[in-house]
Amino acid sequence: MQGALVGFGTIAGGHLDAYLNTEVMDIKAVFDPLAERRKKAKLIAPRINTYSTLDDMFSREKLDFIDICSPPNTHHNYIRSGLSNNCHVMCEKPFLLFSEQYKGLLALTKSENKVVFPSHNYKFSPILRLIREIVHSEHFGQIISGHFRTFRSGHAVGVPEWNPHWRRDLNISGGGILRDHGTHSIYIACEMCRQIPTAVSCIMGNLKADQYKDTEDTVLMTLYFDHNIHFIINLSWAAGYRNTYYSIMGSNENIIVENDNLIYTKKEGEIIRKSISSEFDDPSHKSWFKGIFCDFKDVVEHQNRQLPLLKEALITTLVIECAYLSAKQGGKLINVPSMFEQLT
């Protein structure tokens, strides 16, 4: 499959590095409106073609897919442009900012005979794959609760050539840390529970008291699932240190991962402690992308897999919308609607 990167910022650099080190797919072109970023892409991969407009790229290149790595407020238009130009589409998170943007998306993929693939990369991290394997084993029992924590000393800074602090610009990012790291926590919790949240409560604010007033840097959110399961999610860009924590309690077993440390309490009472390479400290996550690319290619070949992935993306967007509503109402419990008819 021959493709193009749409946007060449920090995360696109991680994608390109992975493409150059895998035979699964190949990148022929890069679109970015900034000459400095196009030049950077050429320095890394001299054989690729670069374009300053999307229309020029589509008119000159024969592409099987596009990989959207541009800021969130561009995703909706670029996804539909890719489909209308006969391309499969992979798109970085947050996939879409608003639930109404999903309207008719599944029908459009079917009419164009193409797929749209949300790049939910944390599902492909080796440690979260291990957690999923343990939690879904017959020994773990019923999930009782979960606790996810993502602490950083600040938001990730983008490339210097274009608005490096775009993550704190509401018009571009659609929100603060909830839109950013919260996206991962929501779809992971859903995957672990194999359920859709029925309700959410959330409080948020700015603990750093910096100049970014219209986006939150700290979130405390609880997701509620059937069978009295709940997941607590702590997110902050105002921490004094970097910490990534996943804890899932089952009726028989428990597992905790904190940074590069794993504690697994087995049904028989045995406690396993080990050091692991979580790779959570690499913001580009480039080592995870081969798995993502293989999965994308599989969805292209088995398009019946499209609907569950779009449902996962839509429910993530819906939960975020409900969480912002809850925060505006002081943490009020908000029911998460079922809106899968939006896709058709």
N, C-alpha and C positions, 0 to 999 in steps of 0.2 A: 504494500500500500504506500502510495506517494502522497505526502501531505505538506501543510504549511503551518507555521506558527503565526498566530494573530496577536500582536503585541510582543515586545521583546524586553520585558523588565526582569526583575530578579528571578521570579519563579520560572519564566521562560528559559532562562539560562540553565536551570536545573533540568528542564524538559529536554533541551537541545543536547546537553551532555549525555543524558540517558539515550536519546535517539542515536547519537554517534557511537554508542557502545552496545547496541542491540541490532539484530537483523530482523526484528519483528516488523518495523515500519521505518520509513525513511522521510526525512524532511528535505524538500526541494526549494522551499521559499520561506521568506519571513516578511510580514507586513508590520511596519511601525511608522507612524507619521514623523518621528524624529530622526533626522539624519545621523545624529550621534549614536543612536541605538542600532540603526541599520549597519553602521560602520562596525559597531561592536560585534554584531552577529557575523559579519563577513570575516572579521579577524579570527573568530572561533571556527567558522566553517566556510572557507573561501569559495567552495564550489556552489553554495546556495545563491539564489537570486533574491534580491531585496526590493521591496516596493513601498512607496509612500502613500498609496491609496489601495483600498481593498478592491475596488472595481478594476484597477489596472492589473492587480495580481490575478484576479479571476479571468480576465480577458486574455492573459498571456500564458497562464499555466494550466496544465491538465492535472487536476488534483482529485485524489480519492477522498481526502478528509482535511479538515482544519482542526487545529488545536488552539482553543481560545485561552490566552493567558493575560488578557487585558483587564483593566479595572472593572468592578462589578456593574457599574451603571451602563457599560457597553454590551454586556452579555446578551441581553434580549435581542437587540438588533443584529448582532453578529451571528447568533445562532440561526435566526431566520434567513439571514443573507447566505450563510453556508448551505442551508437546505435548498434554498432557491437556486443556488449555483451548483446543484447536483453533487454535494459533498456530504459525507458523514461528518458529525461534529462531536468533538470532545471539548468539554468546557470546565475550567477551574471553578472552585468554590469561592464565594457563594454562587451557586448555579444561576438562580434568578432571585431578584430582590423582592418581588411581590407576587402573591398567589395568582392574581388575575393575569399575569404574564404567561401562565401555563395554559390558558384557555386555547383549546384547539391544537395544542402542540403534538399530541400523539397522532391525531388525524393528519397533521401536516407531514409527520415522518412517514406515515403510511402512504400518503398520496405521492410523496417524492421517492418512496422506497429507500429511505435512508434512516440512520439511527442517530439519536442524540445521547451522549454518554456523559453523565455528571462525574467529574474527576474527584471522587471522594477518596483522597489518597491514604487517609489513615487506615482504611480497611485493609490496605496492602502492606502495612508495616509488619515485620516478622513477629514482634512481640504481641501486637493485638490479634494477629492470627493465632498465636499460641493461646492467648486468653480465650478467644472464641472457641477454640478446639476443646479446652478444658470445661468451659461453662456449658457447652452443648453436649458434653459427654453424659452417658447414662449414670455416672457416679455422682455428679455434682448436685443433683436434686433440683428442686424448684428455686428459681431466683427469688430472693427476699428483698434485696436492696442493692443499690450501687452508689458509689461516690467517686466522681471524677473531679480532678483539680488541675488547672493550668495556670501557673503563676509565671509572670515575666516581669522584668524590670522596666519595660517600655514596649510600645508597639513596634512591629517590624518596620524598618525604614526602607523605602523604595529607592530606585535609581536616582542619582543626583540630577540627571538631565531633565527630569519631569516630576514635579510635586512629590518629593520623597515622603511627605507625611500625608499622603492621600487617604490612608486608613482612618484619619481623624477628620476627614472632610465628609460631612453627611451626604452631600449631593453626589459624591463619587462612590463612597463605600456603602451607603445605606444604613450606617450604624457603626458602633465601636466594636468592642471585643466580643459581644454577643454574635454579631454577623461574622466575625473572623473565626476565632477559636470555638465559639459556641456551635457553629455549624458541625464541626467534627464530633463534638460531644453528643449532639442530638442523634445523628445518624448511627453512631456507634452504640448508644444506649438502645435504640430501636432494634438494631441488629442483634445485640446480645439477648434482649427480651423476646425477640421475634414477635414484637407487638408494636402497635401505634399508640402513642400517649393519648390518654383520654382528657387530660387537663394539665395545666402548667401554672405555677406561681413564680413570681420573679420580683426581686428588688435590685436596683442598680444605682450607680452614681460615679462620681469622679473623686477618687481618693487623693490623686496627685495635685488637684487644684491648679492645673496648668492652664495653658491658653486654649486648650481644646474643649470648649464648653458644650458643643452640640452633639458630642458622642461620648458614650460611657467608657470608663476604663476598668470598672469592677462590677461583677455580676454574681448574685446568688440566686440560683434557679432550681426548682424542683419539678421533675417530670413525674406524673402519676400514670400508672398503667393498671390494667385489669389485675385481679387477684391480689390487690393491696401491695403491689410492687411500686417502689418509688426510687428514683435516682436523684441524688443531690449533685449539682454541678456548680463548682466555684471557679470563677475566671477573674484574673486581674492582670493588668499591665502596670499596676502600681506597687508590685512586690519588690522587695529589696534583693531578691534572688530568683533563680530559675528553678522551677519545680514542675514535674509532670507526674500525676498520680492517678491510677485506676484501681478501684477496689470493688469487687463484686462478692456479695455474701449469698451463699446457697443454703438450702436446708440440710445438705450433707457436707459440703466442702466450701472453702473460701479461697480467694486469690487476691493478692495485692501486688501491684507493680508500682514502684516509686523510683523514677529515673532509671538507673541501671540495676536496681535490686528487685528481686522477686521473692515473695513468700507465698507458698501454696500449702494450705492445710488440707490434707486428704481425709477421706471418710474414715479410714482406720485410725486416725489421730496422728499419723506421721506428718511432720512439718518439714517441708523442703524449702531451703533457702539457697539462692544462687545469685551470682552476678551475671548480668546479661548485657548485650549491646542493644540498647533500645533505639538508638539513632534519633531520639527526640530532639537533640540539640543541633541537628543540621536543618536549618530553616528551608533549604531547597528540597529536602527529602528525595534527592536524585536517585538514591539506591532503591527506592520503592517503585520507580516508574516502570521498570520492565514488567512487573506484575500487572500494573495498570494497563500498559499497552497491549499485553496479551489478552487481558479481559475485554478491552475495547474491541480488539479484532474478533474475539469470540462472539461478542454481541452483534457485530456486523454480519457474521456468518450464521448466527442463530437469533433472528430478530424477534422471536417470541420472548426473549429476555428483556426487551425494551421496557415494557409496561412496569414491572417491579422496580426498575431503576428510576423511572420518572416518578413513580409513587413515592419512593424514598426521598427524592429531591423535593417534591411538593410538600410532603409532611414536614420536612425540615424547615422549609420556608413558612409554613403555617404555624409551627411551634414558635418560631422566632417572632412572627407577627403577634401571636397571642402573648408571648413573654413581654414584649414592649407594651402591650395594652395593660397587662397585669402590673407592670412597674409604674405606669401612669396612675394606677388606682391603688398604689401603696402595697402591692403584693397580693392583690385579690386573686383568688383561684379562678382561672379562665378555662372553660371547656374548649378543647381543640376540635374544630368542626371537621367533618368528613367531606371533602370537596373533590373527590377523584373524578367526578363528572366533568371537572374543569379541563381534563386532559383530552376529552373527546370532542 
